[in-house]
Amino acid sequence: MSRRRRSRGHEEHGGGEERWMASYMDMVTVLMCLFIVLYAMSTVDQAKFEKLKTSLATGFGVEQSQTVDTAEGVVVPPEMAGKEGVLTDVESAVTERRELQRRAAREQADLEQLQRKIEQRLKASGHAGAAAFSIDERGLTIRLVSAETFFLPNSADLTGNAREILTAIAPVLAPTDRFFEVEGYADVRRPVDPYPTNWELSASRATRVLRALVEDGDVRPQRIASVGYGDARPLAGRDKLSLNRRVDVVVLSAELESVRELLPAVAKS
């Protein structure tokens, strides 16, 4: 019995003495991995390491470097410089503005030339001062007013004076490629038959001038239109009855709206 107990105790004691080998093998494995990592780190590419070190140092502001580009924004090739970006947008806007001003000045000059031709024709026909001129966003307005009225009260029939004036200005308007608008007006007095309101009276006056320009002055019908404003837009106050029995012929500008907006400023300058 005692021998059997001593044998069992010896086996248990012997098994306990072998446990250290597991921990030893784990430690050897860890040391092997450590030396492998150390060996791998010992073969670092010095050129790449220097670049990385310099870049990190410059990025954190530790030192300045001439070899690292620290510029902000989008870097573009030299040949693309100035072709994109905010500065280019500003330059484009300035260039576009200058182009619009140049076109407005040219349009102003063309309209003024038409005005001078009409003035010369009116002077030659003995009707100098029979028309007033203005240039605005719409174009050239020829306001047909004179000491002698164009129309008798409550009438759309042209007076002899009015026919002579239209005969003088039609040869200047007809050859152009511009469009025209004839605007009729009436004074504030209520019309009588055959016109129920001043709208019909003013529209009839505009149409009568349009027919004279087309039928007698050879203005192309597809380039002219008429409109009546009644007594809604009086000239020089509502007491100037004779001046409001009038018709305006507007030589419309064909330029872009952005160009036409500059015409008043160009006219003043």
C-alpha positions, 0 to 999 in steps of 0.5 A: 500500500505504501509503495503504491502511494509513493509511486502515485505521488512520484508521478504527480510530482514529475508531471508538475515539473514539466509545466515550465516548458509551455511557458518557455516555448511561448517566451521563445516564440515572442522573442523570435517575433521581436527579432524578426520585427527588429530586423525588418526595421533595420532595412528602412529605405533611408531616402523615403524615411528622410522625405517622410520625416521632413514632410511631417516636420514641416506639416507640424511647423517644426521646421521649414523645407524647400523641398515640400510644397506647403501651398494652400488651394488647388495646385495647377500646372503653369500652363493652366494658370489664369484659366480657371478660378476667381480671378478669371471670373472677375476678368471675364466680368470686366471684359463682358462689361466692356463689351456691353458698353462698346455695343451700347456706344455703337447702338447709340451712335446708330440711333443718333445718326438716324435722328440727324437724318430725320432732322435734316429731312424735316428742315429741308421740308420746312418742318424743322422742330416738328419732332422731338427726339429721345433715346432710352432703353427702347430705342429712338422715340420720334415724338411728332408734335408741332405748333400745328396739331397732327389731329383735330379734336375727336378725329383720327384724320391726318392734317396736311401738316402731318402728312408732310412730316410723315412724308419727310421721315419715311424715306429715312425709316424705310431702308433700315432693318429695324422694327418700329412701333407707332403709339397713339395718344388722345387728350383728356376730353371724352370723345364722341361718335364714332369713338366710344372711348379714348382707347379707340381714338388713340388706336385709330390715330396710331393705325392711321400713321402706320398706314401712311408710313406703309402705304405711302412711305414704303415701310415694310408692314412686317416691321411695324406695329401700332398701339393706343394708350388713350389719355393714360400717358399725357405729355407735359401735364393734362392741360396741354390738350393739343400736345396730347393729340399726338403720335410717337414713332419708336425705332426699336433697338434690337440689342440685348436687354443688358446693352439697352439698359446702358443706352441712357447712361451712354446718351448722357456721357 
